[in-house]
Amino acid sequence: MTVVTLLLGLAVGVLVGLLGIGGGVVLVPALVYVLHFDQHMAQGTSLFILLPPVGVGALREYWKQGQVDLRAGLLCALGMLLGAYAGSFVALPLPSRMLKGLFGCFLMLTAVLLWTKSRAEASSTGINSEQHHG
């Protein structure tokens, strides 16, 4: 189990650095399905796991390349601090099954929004899937 957990952390770390994703999109489902955590435990553990490495690892490289908006980052971090605190009061009393369903709906909504945005951008630049495959 220790090796699986370490490999899971490595895979999530690569995705954090590569795509800017991790806790919500990869880590929580992996903790639920690979390590068989309850949804509450997965979310709480994800918050603990992501705190130090995200703040130090990938941010350093983006900062060196001038790809960090400090003002927006600080304001959003303050909002996240307050919002996460409030959200935890809503999430903790919910049954794990309901929380898992809400989480899945959020992921599906995010996927649809990203997909439609990429389709709109492709059509505005005259790129379509046939040009890429043919």
C-alpha positions as CSV (number, residue, x, y, z in Angstrom):
1,M,0.0,0.0,0.0
2,T,2.9,2.4,0.7
3,V,4.3,2.0,-2.8
4,V,0.9,2.5,-4.4
5,T,0.4,5.7,-2.3
6,L,3.8,7.0,-3.3
7,L,3.2,6.3,-7.0
8,L,-0.2,8.0,-6.7
9,G,1.5,11.1,-5.3
10,L,4.1,11.0,-8.1
11,A,1.5,10.8,-10.8
12,V,-0.6,13.6,-9.3
13,G,2.5,15.7,-8.9
14,V,3.3,15.4,-12.6
15,L,-0.3,16.4,-13.5
16,V,-0.1,19.4,-11.1
17,G,3.0,20.7,-12.8
18,L,1.9,19.8,-16.3
19,L,-1.8,20.9,-16.3
20,G,-2.3,22.8,-13.1
21,I,-4.7,20.1,-11.8
22,G,-4.5,17.7,-8.9
23,G,-6.6,17.6,-5.8
24,G,-10.1,17.9,-7.1
25,V,-9.7,16.3,-10.5
26,V,-7.2,13.5,-9.9
27,L,-6.3,13.0,-6.3
28,V,-9.7,12.8,-4.6
29,P,-11.1,10.2,-7.1
30,A,-7.8,8.2,-6.8
31,L,-8.0,8.2,-3.0
32,V,-11.6,7.0,-3.2
33,Y,-11.1,4.3,-5.9
34,V,-7.5,3.3,-5.6
35,L,-7.0,3.6,-1.8
36,H,-10.7,3.0,-1.0
37,F,-11.1,6.2,1.2
38,D,-14.5,7.5,2.2
39,Q,-15.3,10.7,0.2
40,H,-14.9,12.9,3.3
41,M,-11.5,11.3,4.1
42,A,-10.4,11.7,0.5
43,Q,-11.3,15.4,0.5
44,G,-9.7,16.2,3.8
45,T,-6.5,14.2,2.9
46,S,-6.3,16.0,-0.4
47,L,-6.3,19.3,1.3
48,F,-3.5,18.2,3.6
49,I,-1.5,16.7,0.7
50,L,-1.7,19.6,-1.6
51,L,-0.8,22.4,0.9
52,P,3.0,22.2,0.8
53,P,3.9,20.8,-2.6
54,V,1.7,23.0,-4.7
55,G,2.8,26.1,-2.8
56,V,6.5,25.3,-3.4
57,G,7.0,22.9,-6.3
58,A,5.3,24.1,-9.5
59,L,4.8,27.7,-8.3
60,R,8.6,28.2,-8.2
61,E,9.0,27.3,-11.9
62,Y,6.0,29.4,-13.0
63,W,7.3,32.4,-10.9
64,K,10.8,32.1,-12.6
65,Q,9.1,32.4,-16.0
66,G,7.1,35.4,-15.0
67,Q,3.8,33.5,-15.3
68,V,2.3,34.4,-11.9
69,D,-0.1,37.3,-11.3
70,L,0.7,38.1,-7.6
71,R,-2.3,40.4,-7.0
72,A,-4.8,37.9,-8.5
73,G,-3.1,35.0,-6.7
74,L,-3.3,36.7,-3.3
75,L,-6.9,37.9,-3.7
76,C,-8.0,34.5,-4.9
77,A,-6.1,32.7,-2.1
78,L,-7.9,34.9,0.4
79,G,-11.2,34.0,-1.1
80,M,-10.3,30.3,-1.2
81,L,-9.3,30.4,2.5
82,L,-12.6,31.8,3.5
83,G,-14.6,29.8,1.0
84,A,-12.9,26.5,1.9
85,Y,-13.6,27.1,5.6
86,A,-17.3,27.8,4.8
87,G,-17.5,24.9,2.4
88,S,-16.2,22.5,5.0
89,F,-19.1,23.3,7.3
90,V,-21.5,22.4,4.4
91,A,-19.7,19.2,3.3
92,L,-19.0,17.5,6.6
93,P,-22.6,16.9,7.7
94,L,-23.5,15.5,4.2
95,P,-23.7,11.8,3.7
96,S,-20.6,10.5,1.8
97,R,-22.8,9.2,-1.0
98,M,-24.4,12.6,-1.6
99,L,-21.0,14.3,-1.5
100,K,-19.6,11.9,-4.0
101,G,-22.5,12.6,-6.3
102,L,-22.1,16.4,-6.1
103,F,-18.4,15.9,-6.8
104,G,-19.1,13.8,-9.9
105,C,-21.6,16.4,-11.2
106,F,-19.1,19.1,-10.7
107,L,-16.5,17.2,-12.7
108,M,-19.0,16.5,-15.5
109,L,-20.0,20.2,-15.7
110,T,-16.3,21.2,-15.8
111,A,-15.7,18.7,-18.6
112,V,-18.6,20.0,-20.7
113,L,-17.6,23.6,-20.2
114,L,-14.0,22.9,-21.2
115,W,-15.1,20.9,-24.2
116,T,-17.5,23.5,-25.5
117,K,-14.9,26.2,-25.1
118,S,-12.3,24.3,-27.0
119,R,-14.8,23.6,-29.8
120,A,-15.7,27.3,-30.0
121,E,-12.1,28.3,-30.1
122,A,-11.4,25.7,-32.8
123,S,-14.3,27.0,-35.0
124,S,-13.3,30.6,-34.5
125,T,-9.8,29.9,-35.9
126,G,-11.1,27.7,-38.7
127,I,-9.7,24.5,-37.2
128,N,-11.8,21.4,-37.1
129,S,-11.2,17.8,-36.3
130,E,-11.0,16.8,-39.9
131,Q,-8.1,19.1,-40.6
132,H,-6.2,17.5,-37.7
133,H,-6.9,13.9,-38.8
134,G,-6.8,14.2,-42.6
